[in-house]
Amino acid sequence: MDVRQEEGEPFLTWVNRVTRAYIEMMGQMPPRGVLDNLVFNGLTYQYRVQWGQFSPDNLLDAMVLFPEVGRGEMADIGLTESRRGSNPRAIRTSSG
C-alpha cells in the first residue's frame, strides 16, 4: 500500500485517510506498528522534519503532538481557533 499525504493535509486527516484505506483493502484495523510505518512513510517533508524535531515515540504520541504544532503555527501568523462556535475548523484573527 503506497499512499502519500497531500500538501497542506492536516496530520490527523492524513492518519484517518490511511486507516480507512487500509481497512478497505484488508478488511480489518491495521496493527499499530503497521499503521505507524504507513503513516510515516507517506508523510510530507514538513511533517517528516517535525517528526525528527519532536521525536514522538509512536503514532499515538504524534497524533497528540502534531495538532499542537499546527495550532502554534496558526498563532504565529495571527490566527487562532474559534472557541465560540460549534465548528472546530472555524478560525478567526487574533484581533477579533
TIFI-872227 format. One record per residue (C-alpha): residue in three letters; x, y, z. Coordinates in steps of 0.1 Angstrom, whole numbers, plus 5000, padded with zeros to 4 digits. Layout:
ALAXYZ ...
END
This chain:
MET500050005000 ASP501650334989 VAL499750644998 ARG501150995003 GLN500051285025 GLU498751575004 GLU500451915007 GLY498552105034 GLU496651805046 PRO496451815084 PHE498151535102 LEU495051385118 THR493251395085 TRP496151205070 VAL496150945097 ASN492350885093 ARG492750855055 VAL495550595058 THR493550405083 ARG490450395061 ALA492450295031 TYR493950005050 ILE490649885063 GLU489149905028 MET492049695014 MET492549445042 GLY489049435059 GLN490449495094 MET492049765115 PRO495849795109 PRO498149675137 ARG499649975154 GLY503149925142 VAL501949875106 LEU499950195107 ASP502850385123 ASN505050285093 LEU502450365067 VAL501850705081 PHE505450795085 ASN506450665050 GLY503850885034 LEU504451205053 THR505151535036 TYR508551675041 GLN507251935066 TYR505951665089 ARG509051445085 VAL511051745097 GLN508651795127 TRP508851415134 GLY512651445136 GLN512451765158 PHE509951635183 SER510851265181 PRO507451115191 ASP507850755204 ASN504950635183 LEU501950735161 LEU499750795192 ASP502251045206 ALA502451215172 MET498651245170 VAL498651435202 LEU501751645194 PHE501251755158 PRO497851925162 GLU499652135189 VAL502352225164 GLY499652325139 ARG497952555164 GLY501352715172 GLU501852785136 MET498452945133 ALA499253165163 ASP502553265147 ILE500653405117 GLY497953585138 LEU495253315136 THR493553135165 GLU490852875167 SER487453005174 ARG486152875207 ARG482753045204 GLY481152845176 SER480452475173 ASN482652445142 PRO486052325153 ARG487652425120 ALA486452785122 ILE489353035126 ARG489353405134 THR492053665135 SER493553715170 SER492254075169 GLY488653975168 
END
